[in-house]
Amino acid sequence: MPDDSSRLPARNLDRAALERVLARAAELQGTNPDAGEPGLSEQQIVEVAREVGISEEHVRLALAEERTGTRVPAAAQERGLAARLAGPAVVSASRTIHGAPAQVLAALDEWMRREECLQVRRRFPDRVVWEPRRDLVGNIRRGFNIGWRGYVLSRAQEVGGSVVAVDAQRVLVRLDADLSPQRSNRLGGAMAAGGLGAAMSAVGLVAVITVAPVGAFAALAAAGSLLPALAGGAAGLGVARGYRKIAERTQLAMEQVIDRLEHQEASLAPRTTNPLLEVIEGVRRLRP
């Protein structure tokens, strides 16, 4: 007897339907004791995706993004009043470039320590986390802006870098900078400005109610007493929005680092000069 399923008309699945089918298949496999350990290897995922018309290149890039957490859907981005007023606490930059994972990560680490005034905080097989240098040399380099670099990344609480393979020739580089202390300071200043304005308006309103007689003048005075609150709110919003410029400069700095990696400007050559002598020479040049 022929299989009735062969009589069913062919039907293309859209992305949402494909996701539902794969999710249901994984669920069924997980509930079947004879199915073995649930889950698919990366190669199996590539083969399944190829069968439904998704290119291997895009699948491997998606897998690389998944390993580094690069892909952040819009619904999963940071929410809340702080993010809406100021912006995200963590800013990121990512790009696919040519190179081998170990070599690119080593070059990235060398550049961060040598040029961005950072030091290693944590080290993983495919990721390194740096923090600002807090020794004498690091403080002098940042304080006198040795080399006129600005050292934007050293103002972050920490900077993380991940390098994972997309295929045999390319890697995905992702940089993340945690700017939560700077955002907290900005939001604190915004709250202080807004609170001061509100307090001044409250005092003025109480004075109007207590002293001014009822009438048009009292209504005008009461309306005028609200001006400090409005001014304080506007000033606070401006202070909070100022954080966006900090985030933009930090993201640009990370993009520039990836630019150097992409064009192989971040050399792996060892430093040939003494860092302390370099600082002293920079300070000497600043003298009139």
N, C-alpha and C positions, 0 to 999 in steps of 0.2 A: 504494500500500500504506500503510495507516495506521501511524502511529508507535506502536510497542509501548510506548513510555514513557508514553503517555497512559492505558494500562491499569493502570499501577501505582497502588496505593492512596495517597491523600494521607497524609503523615506529618509531624507536627510535630517540629522539632528542639529539643532542650534546649540550654542554654547551652554545655555541654561539646562537644556535637556541632557546634554552630555555630562555635565557635572552631577545631575541627579542620578543618571544611570551608574556612573562610576561610584558615587557615594553609596547607592543601594547595593551594588555588587560587593563593595568592601564590607558593608554591614552583613550581607548574607554569608560572606566568607568567614567573618568573625564569629558567626553563630553556628557554623558548621564544624563539628568536632573532627571531621575527616579532612578538612581543608588545610590542616597544618597551621603553621604560624601565619597570622594575617599580616598583610602588608606586601608591597611590591618593591623589588629592587629598582634602581635607577634605570638599568637597561630594559627591564620589563615595562617601565613607564614609557620609555622612549618608543618601544615597539608598539604598545597600545596606542600611543598618540599618533604614530605613523599610520596605523590602520584606520584612524578616523580623520586623516588628512592634515594633521599638524606636523610641521616640519621639525626635523630632529634638532636643528639649530635653535629654534625657539624653545623647544622643550629643555634643552641643556642650559640655556640661559635662564629659564624659569627655575630650574633646579639649583643653579648657582645663586640666584637671588633668594631662594628659600633658605639655603644654608646660611646666608649672611643676614637674613631678615631685611633685604632691600625692598621687597615688594610690600608696600603698606597700603591696603585698600582705603579708599576715601572714608568709608564708614568706620574704619578702625583707627583713624588718625586721632591725635590728641584733641579732646573736647574740653569744654568748660569755659568759664568766664575769663580765666587767665590767658588761655590760648586765643580766645577771640579778641581780647583787648590788645595783647602784646605780641603773641605769636608762639610757636612751639618752643619748648625748653631745649630740645635736641634738634640740631640742623644736620643735614646729611648731603653728601654728594657721592655719586656713583657713576661708573662708566666701564665699558668693556674695552680693553686694550690688548695688544699683542704682547706675549711674554709667557714665561714659565712662572708658576705660583711662588715657588721658593725664591727665585731671583727677584721677582717684583716686590715681594714682601720684605726681603732683605734690603733692597734699594729704598723702599718706603721708610723702613726703620732707621736706616742710616741718615736719610734726609731729615726726618723729624728730630733726631737727636742732634744733628750737626747744624742745621739751618733754622729750625723753628724753636729752639731753646726748650725742648721737651726732654723728658727722661722716661724710661720704661717703667710702667706700673705693674702690668700683667702681660704674660706672654703665653699664647696658645699656638697649636699647630698652624692654623690659618688666620690668626688674628693677633694683633698687638694693641695694647691699651697704654697710652702715654699720659703723663701729667706734667705740669710746668716744673721746670728746674727751680729749686728754692735755695741753691747754694749761692756763694758770693759771686761767682762768675756769671751765673744765670741772672741774678738781680742786677748786676752792672750792665750786662748786655741789653736787658730790657729797659733799664732806667735811662741809659744813654743812647738807646736805639742804635746799637753798634751795627753797621752795615746798612742802616736806613731801611730795615726790613719791616718794622712795625710790630712783628711778633704777635700777630693777631691770634693765632691758634694757642699761644701760651696763656691767653686770658681766659680760656675755657677751663672748666673744672677738670675735664679729662677729654682726650681725643682717642677714638678707637679706629683702627684700620683693619679691614678684612680683605683677603685676596683668595679667591677660589677659582678653580679651572672651569671654563665653559666648554672648551674642547682642547685639542692637542696644541693649538696655536694661541688661544686667547684666554684671558682671565677677566674676572669681574672684580674691580676695585671699589670698595665702599669705605667712605670716611664718615664718622659721626663725631660731633662736638657737643658736649653737654654744657649748656649755657644757663642752667637753672639758677645758679647764684646771681648772675647778672639780671636775669628776668625778675627774680625775687626782689632785688634791690630797686629795680624800676617800679615794680608794682607797689612796693612799700612807699616810695616817694609819691606815687600817684594817689595812694590812699591818704597820705598825710596832707597833700594839697587839697584833695576833695574834702577831707574832714575839717580842715581849717576853714575852708569856705563855708561849709555847712554850719560850723559853730558860730562864725561871724553873722551869718544870716539869722540864726536862731536868736542871738543876742539882740540884733536889730529889730526882729519881729516882736520880741517881748517888750522892748522899749517902746515901740509904736503902740502896741496894745495897751501899755500901762499909761503912757503920757498923752498920746494924740487923741483928740476927741473924735467921736464917730462922725464920718462924713467922707466927702470926696478926698480931702487931704489925707485922712487916715488910710484910705484904700491905696492912694498913690504912694504913701510912705511904706506901706506893707509890701507893695510890689517892688519898690526900690530895695527893700531889705533882702530880697531874694537874689540880687545881683552878685553878692560875694559867693553864694553857693554855686551859681552858674559859672562864675569865673574860676572858682576852685575846681569844679568838675572839668571844665575845658583844659585847665592847666594840668590836672591829673591825667587826663586822656592823652595830652601831648607827651607827658613824661613816659607813660606806658608805651605809647606808639614809638618813642625813641628807641626802644629795644629792637624794633624791626631793622633799623640800620645796623645795629651790632650783629644781628643774625645774618643780614645780607653780606656784610664784610667778611664774616667768618666763613660763610658758604663759598664766597668768591675765593678766599684764601685756600680752601680745600680743593676747589676746582683747579686752581693754579698748580697745586701740588700734583694732581693727577695729570695735568698738562705736561709737567716735567717728566713724569713717569712715562707718559705716552710717547714723548719725543726723546726719551732716554737721556734727559738732562740731569736726572738724579743719579749721580755717579756712585758706584760702589768703591771707588778709589779711597784708600785710607787717608785720614787727615795728615798733612805733612807739617802743619804749624801747631804751636802750642796754644791752646785756647786762652790761657791767661795772657800770653804775650799779644794775642790778637785784641783782647779787651783793652790792654794798656795802650796799644797803638791806636785803637779807636778813640779812646779818651784823649790821647795826645792831639789827634787831629781836630777834636772839638775845641781845643784851647785857642783863644784869639791870637 
